[in-house]
Amino acid sequence: MMVKEELHKLDPAIDVFQITAEIYTGEYVIVQVIDILGKIIKSEVLKEMPYKGIEINLHDQAEGIYLVNILKSGHEPLMKKVMIIHK
């Protein structure tokens, strides 16, 4: 029940979404997109996380819920759920 309520709070993105993590601006990070089955479908190593964040395009993936992890050595991962829809 809690998961269902949580999913209703997600704002859907149409193919592309922007990820920002101001606390990691200028830092070396790894950004991963993970599907509902736990498979990493996209991974990007950034030598410096831009202040404006990065744009992630999932037009070639199925509609649904994905997890985005931002990983930095020595820190807990930042995780965010995104919902992708195609128009």
Secondary structure, 3 states (H helix, E strand, C coil): CHHHHHHHCCCEEECEEEECCHHHECCCEEEEEECCCCCEEEEEEECCECCCCEEEECCCCCCEEEEEEEECCCCCCEEEEEEEECC
